[in-house]
Amino acid sequence: MELFLVAFGALFSIMNPLGTVPVFVALTQEHTKKERALTAFWTAIDVLVILMLSFFAGKYILSFFGISLNALKIAGGMIITSSGFALLTGKFREHKGMKRQKVQDDIHSREGISLTPLAIPMLAGPGTISLLITYNQEFVLTSQILTIVGSILLAAVAIYIILKSAHFIVKFLGASGINALSRIIGFIVIAIGVEYIISSVVDILTNIDF
């Protein structure tokens, strides 16, 4: 149960679906309620597929590129920390490349927005993928794998519920409320990233023969 809560908490914080709510609302303003629900559903499915592939194909990715687990954890920790700073400073969309004019023109001309930009890069970005690749290497028991899969499924369900309710959330919390929550989550994300870097450095130092 502890692993489930930790994994879900880390995934939810790093993906930060609440931070995606304003983007979702902006891109679906002219959609009907049914179309918004469908977009939310397919976004959740796309994220689920990406996360599952990241988790189960992680060891093959590391092996192919010859990357050590500690190197991945340090790199992933840096990415996660930078995402946290972006949330904390209110620059989440800029961090995801969402404020570039060319990108804005492109996404507004798309009919299908579930895969890009919502699933990638807004939700399932490099930080989330590197986290799951690390989990793939750290947790190898069948019970642990099932627990991680369960946390991924719950994260996908949470994304669907939040995006489906996005327009209501914006009306209820307002832009300032969402911004405040994102900053709190940003602080947690920074802590997660720093923890990954520290654990990797400690592991490297303890394995050095003096």
Backbone bond lengths (Angstrom), bond angles and torsions (degrees), N, CA, C in turn:
res aa  C-N    CA-C-N  psi(-1)  N-CA   C-N-CA  omega(-1)  CA-C   N-CA-C  phi
1 M - - - 1.458 - - 1.531 111.09 -
2 E 1.339 116.06 -37.94 1.461 120.03 179.92 1.525 110.99 -64.15
3 L 1.347 116.10 -44.03 1.461 120.60 178.41 1.525 110.51 -62.08
4 F 1.321 116.66 -40.30 1.467 121.14 179.85 1.528 110.94 -60.56
5 L 1.318 115.97 -46.57 1.467 120.43 -178.52 1.522 111.84 -67.43
6 V 1.346 115.43 -40.54 1.469 119.59 179.22 1.522 110.66 -64.48
7 A 1.342 116.11 -46.54 1.470 120.83 -178.81 1.531 111.10 -64.21
8 F 1.328 116.35 -45.65 1.471 119.49 179.59 1.524 110.73 -64.54
9 G 1.330 116.44 -43.03 1.460 120.18 -179.92 1.518 112.05 -61.59
10 A 1.339 116.08 -41.72 1.466 120.42 179.54 1.526 110.70 -66.41
11 L 1.334 116.89 -45.89 1.468 120.94 -179.66 1.526 110.82 -62.54
12 F 1.332 116.24 -46.48 1.470 120.44 -177.75 1.522 110.95 -63.45
13 S 1.341 115.87 -41.90 1.472 119.64 -178.10 1.522 111.74 -66.93
14 I 1.339 116.42 -44.70 1.462 120.03 -176.99 1.531 111.28 -70.15
15 M 1.326 117.02 -41.73 1.476 119.40 178.24 1.528 111.37 -70.68
16 N 1.345 116.24 -35.61 1.465 122.70 177.95 1.532 112.69 48.81
17 P 1.330 118.48 66.68 1.465 120.33 179.66 1.528 113.29 -60.40
18 L 1.344 117.53 -25.94 1.464 119.93 177.41 1.522 111.12 -64.41
19 G 1.342 115.75 -33.55 1.454 119.61 177.62 1.515 112.60 -70.70
20 T 1.332 116.26 -19.02 1.467 121.41 179.12 1.526 111.51 -86.12
21 V 1.327 116.11 -16.86 1.469 120.89 -176.91 1.532 113.22 -54.14
22 P 1.348 119.85 -49.88 1.472 118.70 179.90 1.529 113.37 -60.53
23 V 1.343 116.02 -36.59 1.465 120.46 178.29 1.523 109.98 -65.83
24 F 1.338 116.21 -44.83 1.464 121.47 179.30 1.525 110.75 -59.99
25 V 1.331 115.94 -44.36 1.462 120.65 -179.62 1.527 110.75 -63.12
26 A 1.322 116.08 -43.27 1.469 120.34 -178.86 1.522 111.60 -63.98
27 L 1.318 116.88 -36.44 1.461 120.67 -176.35 1.527 113.28 -84.24
28 T 1.338 117.04 -13.74 1.475 119.42 -176.67 1.535 112.12 -120.95
29 Q 1.307 116.87 22.32 1.468 120.36 -178.59 1.519 112.89 -60.30
30 E 1.329 116.48 -35.92 1.462 120.14 -176.79 1.530 112.63 -94.62
31 H 1.331 116.22 5.77 1.461 120.38 -179.54 1.524 110.71 -87.08
32 T 1.328 115.51 154.91 1.461 119.66 173.09 1.529 109.26 -77.70
33 K 1.323 115.64 168.70 1.466 120.45 179.95 1.534 111.30 -60.64
34 K 1.335 115.72 -37.87 1.463 120.67 179.43 1.524 110.71 -67.44
35 E 1.328 116.74 -40.94 1.470 121.11 179.14 1.529 111.17 -66.03
36 R 1.325 116.85 -37.49 1.465 120.14 177.16 1.519 111.20 -64.86
37 A 1.331 115.76 -42.48 1.468 120.22 179.05 1.530 110.34 -63.14
38 L 1.331 116.47 -39.74 1.460 120.93 179.45 1.525 110.99 -66.54
39 T 1.334 117.02 -41.46 1.461 120.98 177.59 1.518 110.67 -63.95
40 A 1.338 117.20 -41.69 1.464 121.78 177.48 1.529 110.53 -61.95
41 F 1.336 116.32 -41.19 1.469 121.18 -179.57 1.526 111.12 -63.08
42 W 1.336 116.77 -48.91 1.457 120.17 -177.49 1.529 112.04 -70.40
43 T 1.320 117.04 -29.02 1.461 119.89 174.65 1.520 109.80 -64.85
44 A 1.339 116.19 -44.60 1.466 120.88 178.62 1.527 111.12 -62.92
45 I 1.333 116.75 -40.49 1.474 120.68 178.58 1.523 110.41 -65.17
46 D 1.318 117.36 -44.12 1.476 121.19 179.18 1.529 110.72 -61.02
47 V 1.323 116.19 -43.97 1.467 120.44 178.48 1.529 110.40 -62.95
48 L 1.331 116.26 -42.60 1.466 121.03 179.32 1.528 111.20 -58.93
49 V 1.330 116.78 -45.85 1.467 121.45 -179.88 1.531 110.57 -63.05
50 I 1.329 116.69 -44.79 1.465 121.25 -179.61 1.524 110.95 -62.34
51 L 1.333 116.44 -43.73 1.464 120.43 -179.26 1.527 111.80 -66.72
52 M 1.316 116.67 -41.14 1.466 120.44 179.00 1.530 110.84 -64.14
53 L 1.322 116.34 -44.05 1.467 120.19 177.89 1.527 110.94 -62.34
54 S 1.321 116.45 -41.39 1.463 121.03 179.74 1.523 110.54 -62.73
55 F 1.321 116.32 -42.25 1.466 120.69 -177.28 1.524 112.08 -69.87
56 F 1.334 116.63 -49.58 1.461 119.90 -173.70 1.530 113.62 -81.91
57 A 1.338 117.23 -23.40 1.470 119.54 179.12 1.524 111.91 -97.63
58 G 1.323 116.51 4.08 1.453 121.04 -175.31 1.515 115.04 -57.01
59 K 1.338 116.29 -47.19 1.461 119.27 -176.55 1.528 112.10 -66.03
60 Y 1.335 116.36 -31.36 1.460 119.91 178.77 1.528 110.93 -72.41
61 I 1.330 116.25 -35.85 1.465 120.60 176.91 1.524 110.26 -64.19
62 L 1.337 115.95 -46.13 1.466 120.40 179.20 1.522 111.09 -62.22
63 S 1.344 115.97 -43.94 1.465 120.87 -178.71 1.523 111.24 -64.98
64 F 1.322 116.63 -41.99 1.467 120.74 -177.17 1.522 111.59 -63.50
65 F 1.327 116.25 -42.11 1.464 120.23 -177.65 1.530 113.03 -92.29
66 G 1.328 116.90 -3.11 1.456 120.13 179.23 1.518 113.26 65.48
67 I 1.319 116.37 38.36 1.466 121.74 -178.16 1.525 109.53 -98.71
68 S 1.333 116.29 131.58 1.454 120.23 177.73 1.526 109.82 -78.65
69 L 1.337 115.87 158.80 1.455 120.22 -179.50 1.526 111.32 -62.93
70 N 1.333 116.78 -41.40 1.462 120.02 -179.03 1.533 111.70 -64.61
71 A 1.342 115.88 -38.38 1.467 119.67 177.94 1.527 109.93 -63.60
72 L 1.336 116.35 -41.98 1.461 120.47 179.19 1.525 110.84 -64.77
73 K 1.339 116.51 -41.23 1.461 120.21 -178.51 1.529 111.08 -65.59
74 I 1.336 116.36 -39.06 1.470 119.49 178.74 1.529 110.53 -67.22
75 A 1.353 115.67 -46.70 1.476 119.65 178.70 1.527 110.80 -63.16
76 G 1.339 115.71 -45.21 1.463 119.77 178.47 1.514 111.76 -63.65
77 G 1.328 116.48 -39.21 1.461 120.77 178.04 1.513 111.83 -61.78
78 M 1.328 116.18 -39.11 1.472 120.33 178.15 1.528 111.06 -65.90
79 I 1.349 115.82 -41.62 1.467 119.96 178.90 1.523 110.48 -65.42
80 I 1.341 115.77 -44.84 1.462 120.82 179.86 1.527 110.52 -61.88
81 T 1.342 115.92 -43.20 1.468 120.49 179.43 1.523 111.51 -62.86
82 S 1.338 116.57 -41.86 1.473 119.59 179.24 1.524 110.84 -65.32
83 S 1.353 116.64 -35.14 1.467 119.99 176.02 1.523 110.32 -64.82
84 G 1.340 115.49 -40.06 1.462 120.34 178.20 1.518 111.90 -62.53
85 F 1.337 116.85 -42.60 1.460 120.86 177.59 1.532 110.57 -62.95
86 A 1.333 115.93 -37.36 1.465 119.87 179.02 1.526 110.70 -64.00
87 L 1.336 116.23 -39.78 1.465 120.42 177.05 1.526 110.97 -68.05
88 L 1.328 115.37 -41.94 1.463 120.91 -176.38 1.525 112.07 -66.34
89 T 1.326 115.89 -32.93 1.463 120.35 -177.53 1.527 113.10 -97.55
90 G 1.332 116.44 3.48 1.461 119.97 178.00 1.513 113.99 75.19
91 K 1.340 117.24 23.68 1.468 120.85 -178.60 1.527 111.60 -116.65
92 F 1.337 115.43 34.11 1.463 121.16 -175.96 1.524 111.45 -61.43
93 R 1.350 117.29 -44.37 1.463 120.48 -177.62 1.522 111.08 -67.72
94 E 1.318 116.51 -37.82 1.469 119.90 177.19 1.518 110.36 -65.12
95 H 1.333 115.91 -40.21 1.464 121.21 179.69 1.530 110.66 -61.45
96 K 1.329 116.22 -35.53 1.458 121.73 179.68 1.527 112.62 -85.80
97 G 1.344 116.76 0.60 1.462 120.42 179.53 1.502 113.74 75.95
98 M 1.337 117.13 25.37 1.462 120.75 -174.59 1.524 113.78 -90.02
99 K 1.327 118.51 -7.49 1.465 119.42 -176.83 1.520 113.26 -101.97
100 R 1.326 117.08 1.40 1.450 119.40 176.61 1.530 109.09 -71.79
101 Q 1.311 116.89 134.92 1.461 121.18 -173.90 1.521 111.81 -59.67
102 K 1.340 116.36 -40.76 1.466 119.94 -179.57 1.518 110.91 -62.06
103 V 1.348 115.71 -41.02 1.464 120.54 178.80 1.522 110.13 -65.95
104 Q 1.336 116.65 -42.85 1.462 120.62 179.48 1.527 111.06 -60.78
105 D 1.317 116.87 -44.39 1.461 120.76 179.02 1.522 111.04 -62.26
106 D 1.327 116.04 -38.18 1.459 121.14 -177.73 1.525 111.51 -68.21
107 I 1.339 116.98 -47.52 1.459 119.33 -175.32 1.528 111.88 -70.05
108 H 1.325 116.71 -30.10 1.458 118.36 178.91 1.522 112.05 -76.22
109 S 1.333 116.66 -14.84 1.463 119.97 177.90 1.525 112.04 -94.19
110 R 1.336 116.91 -3.28 1.464 120.80 -179.14 1.521 110.50 -86.15
111 E 1.331 115.42 146.11 1.457 119.85 171.02 1.521 109.84 -87.81
112 G 1.327 116.79 -40.25 1.452 120.90 178.84 1.515 110.22 -101.50
113 I 1.314 116.71 116.91 1.467 120.46 -177.29 1.523 112.01 -116.36
114 S 1.336 117.28 4.35 1.465 119.96 -175.42 1.528 112.55 -67.32
115 L 1.340 116.86 -43.84 1.461 119.56 -178.89 1.520 110.68 -75.45
116 T 1.322 116.36 -54.98 1.462 121.55 174.14 1.525 108.51 -129.71
117 P 1.308 119.04 132.06 1.470 126.87 9.95 1.522 115.23 -96.48
118 L 1.364 118.49 0.42 1.459 119.28 -172.00 1.531 113.52 -70.08
119 A 1.356 116.75 -56.89 1.470 118.54 -179.80 1.526 110.98 -68.24
120 I 1.341 115.56 -48.66 1.465 122.46 176.01 1.517 107.78 -124.58
121 P 1.328 121.78 124.87 1.471 126.09 5.54 1.523 114.63 -101.93
122 M 1.360 118.09 2.59 1.449 119.93 -172.28 1.526 113.33 -61.58
123 L 1.323 117.83 -42.34 1.464 120.81 -175.26 1.532 112.76 -104.89
124 A 1.312 116.56 -62.42 1.473 120.28 -177.94 1.525 109.90 -91.97
125 G 1.312 116.35 76.02 1.457 121.37 -179.23 1.521 112.05 -94.49
126 P 1.320 117.84 -173.50 1.474 122.56 -178.48 1.519 113.72 -57.84
127 G 1.343 116.73 -36.29 1.465 119.90 -179.63 1.520 111.65 -63.26
128 T 1.318 116.46 -44.95 1.466 121.63 179.63 1.525 110.84 -65.48
129 I 1.315 115.97 -43.39 1.471 120.98 -178.66 1.528 111.05 -64.59
130 S 1.328 117.68 -44.61 1.464 120.83 179.60 1.531 110.94 -65.75
131 L 1.324 116.88 -34.73 1.466 120.69 176.96 1.521 110.86 -61.75
132 L 1.327 116.72 -44.96 1.467 120.38 -178.22 1.525 111.97 -71.14
133 I 1.313 117.58 -33.93 1.465 120.10 175.38 1.526 109.84 -63.81
134 T 1.325 116.17 -38.81 1.471 120.87 176.39 1.522 110.55 -64.40
135 Y 1.328 116.97 -44.69 1.468 121.01 177.12 1.518 111.27 -58.38
136 N 1.324 116.21 -37.77 1.463 121.64 179.84 1.527 111.46 -59.50
137 Q 1.328 116.16 -35.12 1.454 120.86 -178.70 1.531 112.41 -85.60
138 E 1.312 116.91 -29.64 1.465 120.75 -175.70 1.524 113.24 -85.05
139 F 1.321 117.21 -34.16 1.462 121.16 -175.30 1.526 109.78 -115.45
140 V 1.336 115.19 106.79 1.464 120.19 -172.95 1.529 113.34 -114.59
141 L 1.323 117.80 -12.80 1.459 120.36 178.40 1.525 110.06 -70.79
142 T 1.338 116.03 147.90 1.467 120.42 -178.42 1.523 111.64 -57.23
143 S 1.342 116.80 -42.58 1.462 120.77 -179.74 1.533 111.06 -63.28
144 Q 1.331 116.19 -37.81 1.459 120.40 179.11 1.527 111.28 -68.82
145 I 1.333 115.77 -41.60 1.466 120.29 178.78 1.526 110.83 -61.78
146 L 1.337 116.32 -44.05 1.466 120.71 178.80 1.527 111.20 -63.62
147 T 1.331 115.59 -36.10 1.464 120.39 178.58 1.526 110.64 -65.10
148 I 1.337 116.46 -44.57 1.468 120.56 178.36 1.530 110.20 -63.29
149 V 1.321 116.79 -43.08 1.474 120.93 178.36 1.528 110.06 -60.03
150 G 1.333 116.28 -41.13 1.463 120.60 177.78 1.521 111.88 -61.64
151 S 1.333 116.34 -40.58 1.471 120.12 179.15 1.526 111.01 -67.62
152 I 1.337 116.93 -34.84 1.469 120.86 177.05 1.532 110.17 -66.05
153 L 1.332 115.87 -43.65 1.470 120.14 179.00 1.527 110.91 -61.78
154 L 1.339 116.39 -43.25 1.460 119.87 179.53 1.527 111.03 -65.36
155 A 1.330 116.66 -37.92 1.469 120.58 177.93 1.529 110.43 -62.38
156 A 1.346 116.73 -40.97 1.463 121.04 178.38 1.530 111.01 -65.17
157 V 1.330 116.42 -40.52 1.471 120.59 177.51 1.525 110.25 -63.71
158 A 1.335 116.11 -41.95 1.467 120.77 179.45 1.531 110.89 -62.38
159 I 1.329 116.15 -39.85 1.473 120.73 177.80 1.523 110.18 -61.82
160 Y 1.324 116.61 -45.07 1.464 120.60 179.85 1.533 111.27 -60.42
161 I 1.331 116.26 -47.38 1.467 120.77 -178.17 1.529 111.04 -63.23
162 I 1.340 115.91 -43.72 1.471 120.07 -178.11 1.527 111.58 -66.83
163 L 1.332 116.55 -45.68 1.468 119.08 -179.40 1.528 111.42 -68.84
164 K 1.316 116.93 -37.12 1.465 120.14 178.19 1.534 110.38 -62.99
165 S 1.337 115.23 -32.76 1.463 120.79 -179.22 1.525 112.21 -97.25
166 A 1.336 117.48 12.89 1.465 122.19 -171.46 1.528 113.17 -56.07
167 H 1.322 116.38 -46.34 1.471 119.37 -177.03 1.532 110.73 -66.33
168 F 1.335 116.73 -35.58 1.474 120.29 176.26 1.527 110.42 -68.80
169 I 1.335 117.06 -41.01 1.471 121.43 -179.82 1.522 110.69 -61.44
170 V 1.333 116.48 -42.35 1.467 120.88 179.23 1.528 110.60 -62.70
171 K 1.337 116.41 -42.16 1.461 120.00 179.11 1.523 111.25 -66.85
172 F 1.330 116.36 -37.58 1.470 120.90 -175.72 1.531 112.22 -77.38
173 L 1.326 116.33 -49.73 1.468 120.52 -176.68 1.522 112.81 -87.48
174 G 1.336 115.37 -34.22 1.459 119.38 -174.52 1.514 110.57 77.88
175 A 1.302 116.52 169.48 1.465 121.55 -178.23 1.524 111.27 -63.06
176 S 1.331 116.96 -37.91 1.472 120.38 -178.43 1.520 111.40 -67.88
177 G 1.330 116.63 -37.41 1.464 120.55 179.51 1.517 111.93 -66.60
178 I 1.328 116.37 -43.95 1.464 120.98 178.00 1.519 110.38 -64.25
179 N 1.319 115.95 -40.15 1.468 120.94 179.17 1.523 111.03 -63.18
180 A 1.334 116.80 -41.14 1.461 121.21 179.79 1.531 110.89 -64.83
181 L 1.347 116.36 -43.66 1.463 120.25 178.37 1.526 111.25 -63.88
182 S 1.315 116.32 -40.05 1.465 121.08 180.00 1.524 110.70 -63.12
183 R 1.319 116.99 -36.91 1.465 120.18 179.63 1.530 111.47 -69.12
184 I 1.328 115.92 -37.72 1.471 119.67 176.69 1.521 109.77 -64.87
185 I 1.339 116.00 -45.78 1.468 120.59 177.91 1.518 110.33 -62.37
186 G 1.333 116.82 -36.70 1.461 121.49 178.57 1.514 111.92 -58.61
187 F 1.322 116.71 -40.90 1.465 120.91 178.02 1.524 110.98 -62.26
188 I 1.340 116.22 -41.34 1.471 120.94 178.57 1.524 110.18 -65.42
189 V 1.324 116.56 -41.47 1.469 121.29 -179.68 1.527 110.57 -63.06
190 I 1.327 117.79 -41.44 1.466 121.13 177.26 1.528 109.94 -59.27
191 A 1.338 116.19 -43.92 1.468 120.84 179.68 1.528 111.38 -61.51
192 I 1.340 116.77 -40.07 1.466 121.10 178.36 1.521 110.47 -62.90
193 G 1.332 116.50 -45.77 1.463 120.82 179.66 1.507 112.30 -62.80
194 V 1.339 117.30 -44.90 1.470 121.85 179.23 1.523 110.58 -62.83
195 E 1.329 116.56 -40.24 1.469 120.94 178.92 1.522 111.15 -60.80
196 Y 1.337 117.34 -40.65 1.462 121.00 178.59 1.519 111.26 -64.87
197 I 1.313 116.83 -41.42 1.473 120.45 179.79 1.522 110.29 -66.00
198 I 1.343 117.33 -45.72 1.469 121.52 -178.96 1.522 111.35 -61.85
199 S 1.336 117.19 -45.22 1.470 120.33 -178.72 1.520 111.52 -62.92
200 S 1.336 116.63 -35.71 1.465 120.51 179.18 1.529 111.31 -70.28
201 V 1.325 116.15 -43.35 1.469 120.51 179.37 1.517 110.55 -63.33
202 V 1.339 116.93 -43.42 1.470 121.27 178.35 1.524 110.42 -61.15
203 D 1.336 116.88 -42.84 1.458 121.50 -179.53 1.532 110.74 -63.90
204 I 1.329 116.48 -40.48 1.476 120.71 178.66 1.517 110.80 -64.82
205 L 1.334 117.01 -44.29 1.470 121.43 -177.60 1.525 112.03 -67.36
206 T 1.334 117.21 -36.85 1.465 120.13 -179.40 1.529 112.14 -71.42
207 N 1.321 117.45 -20.26 1.463 121.21 -179.59 1.534 113.31 -96.71
208 I 1.331 115.70 2.29 1.467 119.67 177.27 1.526 109.88 -84.23
209 D 1.310 116.06 131.04 1.458 120.90 177.74 1.524 109.64 -88.19
210 F 1.329 115.81 112.93 1.459 120.21 179.92 1.533 110.28 -89.65
